[in-house]
Amino acid sequence: MAQYQHPVQQQPGVPGQMNWMPPPQAPMGCPPGLEYLTAIDQVLVQQQIELLEAFVGFETNNKYKICNSMGQQVYFAAEDTDCCTRQCCGPGRPFEMKILDNMQREVIHLSRPLRCQCCCCPCCLQEIEVQSPPGTVIGYVEQKWTLWKAKLEVQDAQRQHIMTINGPCCPCSCGSDVEFPVSSADGSSQIGMISKQWSGFAREFFTDAENFGIRFPLDLDVKFKAILMGACFLVDFIPKMAQPQKPVQQQPGAPGQLMNWMPAPQAPMGCPPGLEYLSAIDQVLVQQQIELLEAFTGFETNNKYKICNSMGQQVYFAAEDTDCCTRQCCGPGRPFEMKILDNMQREVIHLSRPLRCQCCCCPCCLQEIEVQSPPGTVVGYVEQKWTLWKAKLEVQDVQRQHIMTINGPCCPCSCGSDVEFPVTSADGSSQIGMISKQWTGFAREFFTDAENFGIRFPLDLDVKFKAILMGACFLVDFMFFEHNN
C-alpha cells in the first residue's frame, strides 16, 4: 500500500524528506526567509539519528528538522564542521550552521566560536552569533557566569540585553523534559520556553540525537524568534544545560518515558470513556518508537507508539501485546492485540488483528482489524477488500455497515516522499480525511521499521469513527511498512 509520490519540496541535504510549510506573506522589513516565523508561535527541532555515530561513536555533522506544530517542515539545519574538529573538540567544538528553507536558500547562519567549557571560569564563556540573511548580524546569545544555574543572555545586533534564558544546574536528564524559561531582560515576566524533550532511554543513552520545543509569542519580532532558535542549538551543544524536572505524567507501558500530555477536554454525551480527547482534535500524529535491539539484531520486538496532537502533546500511548514466538515466526503478518492507553494508564481502545492471508492475489481471508472502545465493546472494523491493483480498505461500524473507504497506491515501496491514503465517503463522492505515512529519512527507513503516520479527519466526526481510523492506521503499518527482519 505504497507508491512513489511526488514530494512537495526537496529537503536540502536530505532529498524528499517531508511536507514543507507554505510560505506566508512577508511583512515589511522582514529578512528573506523569516516570513515563515510570522505565522507560528512554536517550533519543534528534531535532530536526526546518525546510525554511524550511534554504532561506532564517530562524531558526524549534526542535522535537524525544524517543524511547526502541524508537523510541516519549516527549515532544515545542517552543521558545517571539519572531521578533525568534531573528533577532537566533541560537544565544545566551534561550528558554523546553515539553516535553509524549502527553496534551499540559506536564511539563517549561526556561528559559534571556540570557547571555554568550564563554567567555573567567568571568562570566555559560550556564545553564538545569529545572522539573517547570512552576513547580516541580527543578534547574539551569550552565556553569563553564575555559581549554580545556567544563564544565557539574548542580545540584539547592538549587544543590548533583550531576554534571559534560565537553565537548571545539574547536567543529567533522566525520565523527564528539561525546561529553559525565556523571560524579559529584567526577569519580571516569562516570554517563552525552550524545552529539551525526553525521548526514551534507548535514544537518550545510545545516541545524542535530541528533540527540542521552542515557544514564543506569535507577535514577537521574527529576528528575536530566529535568535531564540540559535539559542536552542547552543543549549544542545553545551553539555551542562540539563537537569531532571518533575514529570507531568508517566507514559504507560514505557517506564520513565515522560512528556507533556494533552489535558482532558469535556466529554460529550454518549462518548466512550477516554475518547473525549478525540472530540477536540482534527488530526493525530502516530510516532513508532525505535527499538535499538531490533535495529541492531533483527530480533522482532513488540511495537510501541506515541500518539500526539498537532501541538506535540501526547494523547495516547499504544503498545502491542504479542508473544515472542509469534513475532519471530509470523513477522509483519502476525496476529496481535494492541492496547491504547491514556495518561491515567487506562486502556481506552483495544485493537485485535486475527491471523489472515498475506497474499493479495487471493480474495478470501484478507486482512482486518477489530476496534473496541471501551475494551470489550466493539465500535467498528477495518476490512481489506480485494482489488486487482490498488489497495483498498473498508471502514465499517459495529453493524458491519460500510461508512468510509481508504484507498491506497499499488506499489509497496516508499522512497523519498510521503505515501498518502485518502479516506473517502462510502460512495467515494467526497474525501473525508487522510492517512499519510511520512518519509523519515533514508537511515531510519532502511535500517529500522519505525514509521511515522499522520491521520486527518473532520473535527466534528464521531469520536468512534476517529478511533476506527486510528485502528486503520495500525493495520496499514503492519500490512505494508513493517519490514520482515
DOVEXVEX-955182 format. One record per residue (C-alpha): chain; x, y, z. Coordinates in Angstrom, 2 decimals, always signed. Layout:
PT / kette / c1 / c2 / c3
PT / A / X / Y / Z
...
//
This chain:
PT / kette / c1 / c2 / c3
PT / A / +0.00 / +0.00 / +0.00
PT / A / +2.61 / +2.47 / -1.10
PT / A / +3.64 / +4.18 / -4.26
PT / A / +6.09 / +6.78 / -5.35
PT / A / +4.54 / +10.13 / -4.59
PT / A / +5.92 / +13.40 / -5.87
PT / A / +7.50 / +15.19 / -2.91
PT / A / +6.16 / +18.65 / -2.10
PT / A / +9.67 / +20.06 / -1.88
PT / A / +13.12 / +18.59 / -1.72
PT / A / +14.65 / +18.97 / +1.69
PT / A / +18.12 / +20.49 / +1.49
PT / A / +20.72 / +17.87 / +2.26
PT / A / +18.09 / +15.14 / +2.64
PT / A / +16.21 / +14.74 / -0.67
PT / A / +12.46 / +14.32 / -0.47
PT / A / +12.26 / +14.29 / +3.32
PT / A / +8.72 / +15.53 / +4.08
PT / A / +6.00 / +18.13 / +3.51
PT / A / +7.04 / +21.74 / +3.86
PT / A / +5.10 / +24.65 / +5.31
PT / A / +3.81 / +27.00 / +2.57
PT / A / +5.39 / +30.49 / +2.83
PT / A / +3.09 / +33.20 / +4.26
PT / A / +3.00 / +36.83 / +3.16
PT / A / +6.25 / +38.58 / +4.12
PT / A / +5.77 / +41.71 / +6.28
PT / A / +7.68 / +44.93 / +5.62
PT / A / +11.32 / +44.80 / +6.71
PT / A / +11.33 / +41.04 / +7.25
PT / A / +14.65 / +39.36 / +6.34
PT / A / +14.19 / +36.95 / +3.41
PT / A / +13.06 / +33.54 / +4.60
PT / A / +11.96 / +34.63 / +8.08
PT / A / +8.39 / +35.25 / +6.91
PT / A / +7.61 / +31.66 / +7.99
PT / A / +8.17 / +32.70 / +11.60
PT / A / +5.47 / +35.40 / +11.43
PT / A / +2.72 / +32.76 / +11.30
PT / A / +3.83 / +30.44 / +14.13
PT / A / +4.20 / +30.63 / +17.90
PT / A / +6.27 / +27.46 / +18.37
PT / A / +8.72 / +25.24 / +16.51
PT / A / +9.85 / +21.66 / +17.06
PT / A / +13.56 / +20.97 / +16.49
PT / A / +14.23 / +17.29 / +15.79
PT / A / +17.81 / +16.09 / +15.48
PT / A / +18.31 / +13.26 / +13.04
PT / A / +19.77 / +10.00 / +14.34
PT / A / +23.11 / +9.23 / +12.72
PT / A / +23.47 / +5.43 / +12.83
PT / A / +27.22 / +5.56 / +12.13
PT / A / +27.64 / +7.74 / +15.21
PT / A / +25.32 / +5.55 / +17.32
PT / A / +27.15 / +2.33 / +16.34
PT / A / +30.83 / +3.36 / +16.45
PT / A / +30.90 / +6.73 / +18.26
PT / A / +32.36 / +8.55 / +15.23
PT / A / +31.16 / +12.15 / +15.59
PT / A / +29.28 / +13.37 / +12.49
PT / A / +27.85 / +16.74 / +11.50
PT / A / +24.52 / +17.31 / +13.22
PT / A / +21.38 / +17.74 / +11.14
PT / A / +17.99 / +18.95 / +12.32
PT / A / +14.44 / +19.24 / +11.02
PT / A / +12.60 / +22.35 / +12.22
PT / A / +8.82 / +21.89 / +12.06
PT / A / +5.72 / +23.83 / +13.04
PT / A / +3.05 / +22.46 / +15.37
PT / A / +1.22 / +20.89 / +12.39
PT / A / +4.25 / +18.72 / +11.59
PT / A / +5.08 / +20.70 / +8.45
PT / A / +8.78 / +21.33 / +7.95
PT / A / +9.78 / +24.99 / +8.16
PT / A / +13.57 / +24.77 / +7.92
PT / A / +16.42 / +22.30 / +7.70
PT / A / +19.59 / +22.94 / +9.73
PT / A / +22.98 / +21.40 / +8.95
PT / A / +26.22 / +21.80 / +10.85
PT / A / +29.35 / +22.52 / +8.79
PT / A / +32.43 / +21.45 / +10.76
PT / A / +35.53 / +19.55 / +9.63
PT / A / +36.13 / +15.99 / +10.80
PT / A / +39.21 / +16.74 / +12.91
PT / A / +37.42 / +19.46 / +14.90
PT / A / +34.43 / +17.20 / +15.57
PT / A / +36.54 / +14.31 / +16.87
PT / A / +38.97 / +16.41 / +18.92
PT / A / +36.66 / +19.03 / +20.46
PT / A / +33.46 / +16.99 / +20.84
PT / A / +30.41 / +19.00 / +22.01
PT / A / +32.62 / +22.01 / +22.82
PT / A / +33.63 / +22.40 / +19.18
PT / A / +33.27 / +25.66 / +17.28
PT / A / +30.85 / +25.35 / +14.36
PT / A / +29.08 / +27.09 / +11.53
PT / A / +25.47 / +26.08 / +10.97
PT / A / +23.32 / +26.78 / +7.93
PT / A / +19.54 / +26.93 / +8.25
PT / A / +17.81 / +26.55 / +4.90
PT / A / +14.22 / +26.92 / +3.71
PT / A / +12.35 / +24.73 / +1.23
PT / A / +13.99 / +26.52 / -1.73
PT / A / +17.43 / +25.53 / -0.38
PT / A / +18.18 / +29.17 / +0.40
PT / A / +20.31 / +29.80 / +3.46
PT / A / +18.09 / +32.11 / +5.50
PT / A / +19.86 / +31.95 / +8.89
PT / A / +23.54 / +31.43 / +9.66
PT / A / +24.81 / +30.51 / +13.13
PT / A / +28.42 / +30.89 / +14.18
PT / A / +29.80 / +29.53 / +17.45
PT / A / +33.45 / +30.31 / +18.30
PT / A / +35.70 / +28.03 / +20.36
PT / A / +35.23 / +28.99 / +24.00
PT / A / +35.97 / +27.64 / +27.46
PT / A / +33.84 / +24.67 / +28.52
PT / A / +34.42 / +25.17 / +32.24
PT / A / +31.56 / +27.04 / +33.92
PT / A / +33.78 / +27.74 / +36.95
PT / A / +35.70 / +30.32 / +34.95
PT / A / +33.85 / +33.61 / +34.28
PT / A / +35.88 / +34.46 / +31.16
PT / A / +35.49 / +33.12 / +27.64
PT / A / +32.07 / +31.53 / +28.20
PT / A / +29.89 / +30.22 / +25.40
PT / A / +28.18 / +32.38 / +22.79
PT / A / +26.60 / +32.13 / +19.37
PT / A / +26.14 / +34.75 / +16.65
PT / A / +22.93 / +34.77 / +14.59
PT / A / +22.88 / +36.21 / +11.06
PT / A / +19.86 / +36.70 / +8.79
PT / A / +20.38 / +36.96 / +5.89
PT / A / +23.87 / +35.43 / +6.11
PT / A / +26.39 / +38.25 / +6.60
PT / A / +23.95 / +40.49 / +8.50
PT / A / +24.13 / +40.06 / +12.25
PT / A / +20.75 / +40.28 / +13.99
PT / A / +21.73 / +39.16 / +17.46
PT / A / +23.77 / +37.08 / +19.88
PT / A / +23.22 / +34.58 / +22.67
PT / A / +25.86 / +34.80 / +25.38
PT / A / +26.39 / +32.60 / +28.42
PT / A / +26.66 / +34.51 / +31.70
PT / A / +28.63 / +33.26 / +34.68
PT / A / +26.59 / +32.07 / +37.64
PT / A / +27.54 / +29.91 / +40.58
PT / A / +24.79 / +27.28 / +40.12
PT / A / +22.14 / +27.62 / +37.45
PT / A / +22.97 / +28.14 / +33.81
PT / A / +22.04 / +31.52 / +32.36
PT / A / +22.04 / +32.79 / +28.78
PT / A / +21.56 / +36.39 / +27.71
PT / A / +19.77 / +37.12 / +24.42
PT / A / +21.12 / +40.27 / +22.78
PT / A / +20.18 / +42.28 / +19.70
PT / A / +22.59 / +43.38 / +16.96
PT / A / +23.83 / +46.27 / +19.18
PT / A / +24.54 / +43.84 / +22.08
PT / A / +21.61 / +45.22 / +24.06
PT / A / +20.13 / +42.74 / +26.57
PT / A / +16.58 / +41.87 / +25.44
PT / A / +15.77 / +38.47 / +27.00
PT / A / +17.18 / +35.98 / +29.51
PT / A / +17.17 / +32.19 / +29.31
PT / A / +17.45 / +30.44 / +32.66
PT / A / +18.54 / +26.84 / +32.87
PT / A / +18.98 / +24.26 / +35.60
PT / A / +22.27 / +23.38 / +37.28
PT / A / +22.58 / +19.57 / +37.02
PT / A / +23.79 / +18.06 / +33.71
PT / A / +21.59 / +14.95 / +33.96
PT / A / +18.23 / +14.47 / +32.27
PT / A / +16.61 / +11.16 / +33.14
PT / A / +12.95 / +10.46 / +32.57
PT / A / +11.64 / +13.98 / +32.06
PT / A / +11.69 / +17.09 / +29.91
PT / A / +14.16 / +19.85 / +30.76
PT / A / +12.78 / +23.38 / +30.61
PT / A / +14.57 / +26.67 / +29.98
PT / A / +12.16 / +29.56 / +30.65
PT / A / +12.68 / +32.65 / +28.49
PT / A / +11.99 / +35.84 / +30.45
PT / A / +12.19 / +39.58 / +29.83
PT / A / +15.54 / +41.30 / +30.43
PT / A / +14.52 / +42.36 / +33.95
PT / A / +13.05 / +38.92 / +34.71
PT / A / +9.61 / +40.34 / +35.53
PT / A / +7.66 / +38.26 / +33.01
PT / A / +8.03 / +34.99 / +31.12
PT / A / +8.07 / +35.37 / +27.34
PT / A / +8.53 / +31.82 / +26.12
PT / A / +10.17 / +28.46 / +26.71
PT / A / +12.90 / +26.24 / +25.28
PT / A / +12.33 / +22.63 / +26.35
PT / A / +14.55 / +19.63 / +25.73
PT / A / +12.14 / +16.73 / +25.35
PT / A / +12.83 / +13.33 / +26.89
PT / A / +12.85 / +10.80 / +24.04
PT / A / +13.20 / +7.47 / +25.83
PT / A / +16.02 / +5.54 / +27.50
PT / A / +17.25 / +3.86 / +24.31
PT / A / +17.56 / +7.08 / +22.30
PT / A / +18.89 / +9.11 / +25.23
PT / A / +21.60 / +6.67 / +26.25
PT / A / +22.67 / +5.22 / +22.88
PT / A / +22.55 / +8.39 / +20.74
PT / A / +22.97 / +12.14 / +21.19
PT / A / +20.02 / +12.99 / +18.94
PT / A / +17.78 / +15.37 / +20.88
PT / A / +14.33 / +16.88 / +20.34
PT / A / +13.56 / +20.44 / +21.40
PT / A / +10.46 / +22.62 / +21.52
PT / A / +10.60 / +26.42 / +21.34
PT / A / +7.60 / +28.55 / +22.29
PT / A / +7.34 / +32.32 / +21.82
PT / A / +4.60 / +34.95 / +21.38
PT / A / +3.04 / +34.99 / +17.90
PT / A / +3.66 / +38.75 / +17.59
PT / A / +7.33 / +38.59 / +18.66
PT / A / +9.75 / +40.16 / +16.16
PT / A / +10.88 / +37.46 / +13.69
PT / A / +14.51 / +38.40 / +14.31
PT / A / +14.11 / +37.63 / +18.01
PT / A / +12.43 / +34.33 / +17.12
PT / A / +15.43 / +33.47 / +14.93
PT / A / +17.79 / +34.34 / +17.81
PT / A / +15.86 / +32.01 / +20.12
PT / A / +16.31 / +29.25 / +17.55
PT / A / +20.06 / +29.94 / +17.68
PT / A / +19.87 / +29.74 / +21.48
PT / A / +18.27 / +26.30 / +21.19
PT / A / +21.25 / +24.98 / +19.21
PT / A / +23.68 / +26.48 / +21.72
PT / A / +21.77 / +24.78 / +24.55
PT / A / +22.02 / +21.48 / +22.66
PT / A / +25.81 / +21.73 / +22.35
PT / A / +26.51 / +22.95 / +25.91
PT / A / +26.69 / +19.68 / +27.87
PT / A / +25.83 / +21.18 / +31.27
PT / A / +22.48 / +22.67 / +30.46
PT / A / +20.05 / +19.94 / +31.60
PT / A / +18.52 / +18.73 / +34.82
PT / A / +15.67 / +16.40 / +35.66
PT / A / +12.36 / +18.10 / +36.17
PT / A / +9.27 / +16.73 / +37.83
PT / A / +7.43 / +14.74 / +35.15
PT / A / +3.94 / +15.66 / +34.07
PT / A / +2.78 / +12.06 / +33.77
PT / A / +4.40 / +8.66 / +33.40
PT / A / +3.93 / +7.23 / +29.97
PT / A / +2.09 / +3.94 / +30.18
PT / A / +3.97 / +0.89 / +29.04
PT / A / +7.32 / +2.67 / +28.84
PT / A / +8.63 / +3.30 / +32.36
PT / A / +10.40 / +6.62 / +32.65
PT / A / +9.48 / +7.82 / +29.18
PT / A / +7.80 / +11.04 / +30.16
PT / A / +6.41 / +14.01 / +28.32
PT / A / +3.61 / +16.53 / +28.24
PT / A / +0.15 / +15.02 / +27.92
PT / A / -2.86 / +16.70 / +26.40
PT / A / -5.31 / +17.88 / +29.10
PT / A / -8.63 / +16.04 / +29.03
PT / A / -11.48 / +18.08 / +27.46
PT / A / -15.15 / +17.95 / +28.48
PT / A / -16.63 / +14.58 / +27.49
PT / A / -19.64 / +14.87 / +25.14
PT / A / -22.81 / +12.86 / +25.79
PT / A / -22.50 / +9.16 / +24.89
PT / A / -18.73 / +9.34 / +24.42
PT / A / -16.87 / +6.14 / +25.41
PT / A / -14.50 / +6.78 / +28.35
PT / A / -11.15 / +8.13 / +27.15
PT / A / -12.32 / +9.12 / +23.66
PT / A / -13.18 / +12.67 / +24.79
PT / A / -9.64 / +13.66 / +23.74
PT / A / -10.60 / +12.95 / +20.12
PT / A / -13.57 / +15.33 / +20.26
PT / A / -11.19 / +18.32 / +20.43
PT / A / -8.74 / +17.47 / +17.61
PT / A / -8.83 / +17.09 / +13.84
PT / A / -5.56 / +15.25 / +13.40
PT / A / -3.16 / +12.97 / +15.26
PT / A / +0.48 / +12.08 / +14.72
PT / A / +1.44 / +8.44 / +15.30
PT / A / +5.16 / +8.00 / +16.03
PT / A / +6.59 / +4.50 / +16.35
PT / A / +9.45 / +4.19 / +18.82
PT / A / +12.79 / +2.95 / +17.54
PT / A / +13.79 / -0.33 / +19.17
PT / A / +17.59 / -0.46 / +19.08
PT / A / +17.68 / -4.21 / +19.84
PT / A / +15.55 / -4.79 / +16.75
PT / A / +17.60 / -2.39 / +14.62
PT / A / +20.91 / -4.00 / +15.64
PT / A / +19.99 / -7.69 / +15.66
PT / A / +16.75 / -8.08 / +13.70
PT / A / +15.05 / -9.61 / +16.75
PT / A / +11.39 / -8.61 / +16.39
PT / A / +10.05 / -6.76 / +19.44
PT / A / +6.59 / -5.53 / +20.40
PT / A / +5.81 / -2.25 / +18.66
PT / A / +5.17 / +0.87 / +20.72
PT / A / +3.76 / +4.17 / +19.52
PT / A / +3.22 / +7.69 / +20.82
PT / A / +0.00 / +9.31 / +19.58
PT / A / +0.19 / +13.12 / +19.74
PT / A / -1.95 / +16.07 / +18.72
PT / A / -0.75 / +18.83 / +16.38
PT / A / +0.68 / +20.76 / +19.36
PT / A / +3.05 / +17.91 / +20.19
PT / A / +1.09 / +16.96 / +23.33
PT / A / +0.73 / +13.22 / +23.84
PT / A / -2.85 / +11.98 / +23.62
PT / A / -2.36 / +8.21 / +23.89
PT / A / +0.31 / +5.52 / +24.12
PT / A / -0.13 / +2.32 / +22.09
PT / A / +1.63 / -0.95 / +22.90
PT / A / +1.46 / -4.23 / +21.01
PT / A / +0.93 / -7.37 / +23.09
PT / A / +2.17 / -10.41 / +21.14
PT / A / +4.23 / -13.38 / +22.32
PT / A / +7.84 / -13.78 / +21.21
PT / A / +7.30 / -16.91 / +19.10
PT / A / +4.50 / -15.29 / +17.06
PT / A / +6.58 / -12.18 / +16.39
PT / A / +9.62 / -14.12 / +15.15
PT / A / +7.68 / -16.70 / +13.09
PT / A / +4.95 / -14.57 / +11.52
PT / A / +6.80 / -11.25 / +11.15
PT / A / +4.65 / -8.38 / +9.88
PT / A / +1.76 / -10.76 / +9.10
PT / A / +1.37 / -11.74 / +12.73
PT / A / -1.92 / -11.54 / +14.61
PT / A / -1.77 / -9.09 / +17.51
PT / A / -3.64 / -7.43 / +20.32
PT / A / -2.86 / -3.76 / +20.87
PT / A / -3.71 / -1.65 / +23.90
PT / A / -4.12 / +2.11 / +23.57
PT / A / -3.86 / +3.89 / +26.91
PT / A / -4.47 / +7.45 / +28.09
PT / A / -2.39 / +9.46 / +30.56
PT / A / -4.06 / +7.72 / +33.52
PT / A / -2.85 / +4.35 / +32.14
PT / A / -6.44 / +3.34 / +31.40
PT / A / -6.94 / +1.16 / +28.35
PT / A / -9.37 / +3.23 / +26.28
PT / A / -9.09 / +1.46 / +22.91
PT / A / -8.31 / -2.19 / +22.16
PT / A / -7.30 / -3.40 / +18.69
PT / A / -7.46 / -7.04 / +17.64
PT / A / -5.99 / -8.34 / +14.39
PT / A / -6.54 / -12.02 / +13.56
PT / A / -4.14 / -14.15 / +11.52
PT / A / -5.13 / -13.79 / +7.89
PT / A / -3.75 / -14.46 / +4.43
PT / A / -0.92 / -12.12 / +3.37
PT / A / -1.34 / -12.82 / -0.36
PT / A / -3.40 / -10.14 / -2.07
PT / A / -3.91 / -12.45 / -5.07
PT / A / -6.40 / -14.47 / -3.04
PT / A / -9.80 / -12.80 / -2.44
PT / A / -10.55 / -14.81 / +0.70
PT / A / -9.24 / -14.33 / +4.24
PT / A / -7.88 / -10.83 / +3.64
PT / A / -6.70 / -8.55 / +6.43
PT / A / -8.95 / -6.94 / +9.04
PT / A / -8.81 / -5.33 / +12.44
PT / A / -11.45 / -5.02 / +15.15
PT / A / -11.69 / -1.81 / +17.21
PT / A / -13.14 / -1.84 / +20.73
PT / A / -13.82 / +1.14 / +22.99
PT / A / -14.04 / +0.62 / +25.86
PT / A / -12.30 / -2.78 / +25.71
PT / A / -14.94 / -5.47 / +25.21
PT / A / -17.35 / -3.18 / +23.33
PT / A / -16.85 / -3.29 / +19.55
PT / A / -17.22 / +0.10 / +17.82
PT / A / -16.15 / -0.92 / +14.32
PT / A / -13.95 / -2.82 / +11.91
PT / A / -11.48 / -2.14 / +9.11
PT / A / -11.50 / -4.79 / +6.41
PT / A / -9.30 / -5.20 / +3.36
PT / A / -11.19 / -5.59 / +0.08
PT / A / -9.83 / -7.50 / -2.86
PT / A / -8.80 / -5.39 / -5.85
PT / A / -6.60 / -6.16 / -8.83
PT / A / -4.14 / -3.28 / -8.39
PT / A / -4.64 / -0.64 / -5.74
PT / A / -5.08 / -1.48 / -2.08
PT / A / -8.50 / -0.77 / -0.61
PT / A / -9.74 / -0.87 / +2.99
PT / A / -13.36 / -0.62 / +4.05
PT / A / -14.22 / +1.13 / +7.34
PT / A / -17.29 / -0.41 / +8.95
PT / A / -19.39 / +0.40 / +12.00
PT / A / -20.38 / -2.09 / +14.70
PT / A / -23.17 / -3.48 / +12.47
PT / A / -20.64 / -4.04 / +9.64
PT / A / -22.20 / -1.22 / +7.64
PT / A / -19.79 / +0.39 / +5.16
PT / A / -19.17 / +4.00 / +6.28
PT / A / -15.84 / +5.03 / +4.74
PT / A / -13.25 / +3.79 / +2.25
PT / A / -9.45 / +4.06 / +2.46
PT / A / -7.72 / +3.93 / -0.90
PT / A / -4.02 / +3.18 / -1.19
PT / A / -1.49 / +3.03 / -4.03
PT / A / -0.42 / -0.23 / -5.66
PT / A / +3.36 / -0.31 / -5.16
PT / A / +4.64 / -1.16 / -1.65
PT / A / +7.78 / +0.98 / -1.98
PT / A / +8.18 / +4.42 / -0.42
PT / A / +11.39 / +6.21 / -1.34
PT / A / +11.90 / +9.91 / -0.76
PT / A / +8.29 / +11.01 / -0.22
PT / A / +5.20 / +10.60 / +1.90
PT / A / +2.66 / +7.91 / +0.99
PT / A / -0.97 / +9.03 / +1.15
PT / A / -4.13 / +7.03 / +1.77
PT / A / -7.18 / +9.22 / +1.09
PT / A / -10.24 / +8.49 / +3.24
PT / A / -13.47 / +8.95 / +1.29
PT / A / -17.17 / +8.52 / +1.91
PT / A / -18.65 / +5.07 / +1.31
PT / A / -19.76 / +6.01 / -2.22
PT / A / -16.43 / +7.70 / -2.99
PT / A / -18.08 / +11.02 / -3.81
PT / A / -16.15 / +13.13 / -1.26
PT / A / -12.88 / +12.98 / +0.61
PT / A / -13.26 / +12.93 / +4.40
PT / A / -9.70 / +12.69 / +5.62
PT / A / -6.23 / +11.29 / +5.06
PT / A / -3.83 / +8.73 / +6.48
PT / A / -0.27 / +9.54 / +5.43
PT / A / +2.86 / +7.53 / +6.07
PT / A / +5.60 / +10.14 / +6.48
PT / A / +9.04 / +9.71 / +4.95
PT / A / +11.57 / +9.82 / +7.84
PT / A / +14.90 / +9.75 / +6.01
PT / A / +17.00 / +7.06 / +4.35
PT / A / +18.78 / +5.89 / +7.51
PT / A / +15.62 / +5.36 / +9.54
PT / A / +13.66 / +3.91 / +6.62
PT / A / +16.27 / +1.37 / +5.58
PT / A / +17.75 / +0.37 / +8.95
PT / A / +14.60 / +0.31 / +11.11
PT / A / +10.88 / -0.39 / +10.70
PT / A / +9.85 / +2.54 / +12.94
PT / A / +7.35 / +4.62 / +10.99
PT / A / +5.59 / +7.95 / +11.49
PT / A / +1.99 / +8.47 / +10.38
PT / A / -0.38 / +11.41 / +10.25
PT / A / -4.18 / +10.99 / +10.43
PT / A / -6.51 / +13.84 / +9.48
PT / A / -10.29 / +13.83 / +9.93
PT / A / -13.09 / +16.40 / +10.35
PT / A / -13.26 / +17.95 / +13.82
PT / A / -16.97 / +17.08 / +14.11
PT / A / -16.55 / +13.43 / +13.06
PT / A / -17.95 / +10.93 / +15.58
PT / A / -15.18 / +10.00 / +18.07
PT / A / -15.88 / +6.31 / +17.46
PT / A / -15.12 / +6.74 / +13.76
PT / A / -11.94 / +8.64 / +14.64
PT / A / -10.90 / +5.70 / +16.83
PT / A / -11.61 / +3.28 / +13.95
PT / A / -9.39 / +5.38 / +11.64
PT / A / -6.62 / +5.12 / +14.22
PT / A / -7.05 / +1.35 / +14.09
PT / A / -6.85 / +1.52 / +10.30
PT / A / -3.52 / +3.35 / +10.60
PT / A / -2.00 / +0.50 / +12.61
PT / A / -3.35 / -2.07 / +10.13
PT / A / -1.76 / -0.12 / +7.26
PT / A / +1.56 / -0.05 / +9.14
PT / A / +1.66 / -3.81 / +9.64
PT / A / +0.40 / -4.66 / +6.18
PT / A / +2.77 / -2.55 / +4.13
PT / A / +5.50 / -0.85 / +6.14
PT / A / +6.56 / -3.32 / +8.84
PT / A / +9.78 / -4.80 / +7.43
PT / A / +10.32 / -8.51 / +7.78
PT / A / +13.64 / -8.91 / +9.57
//
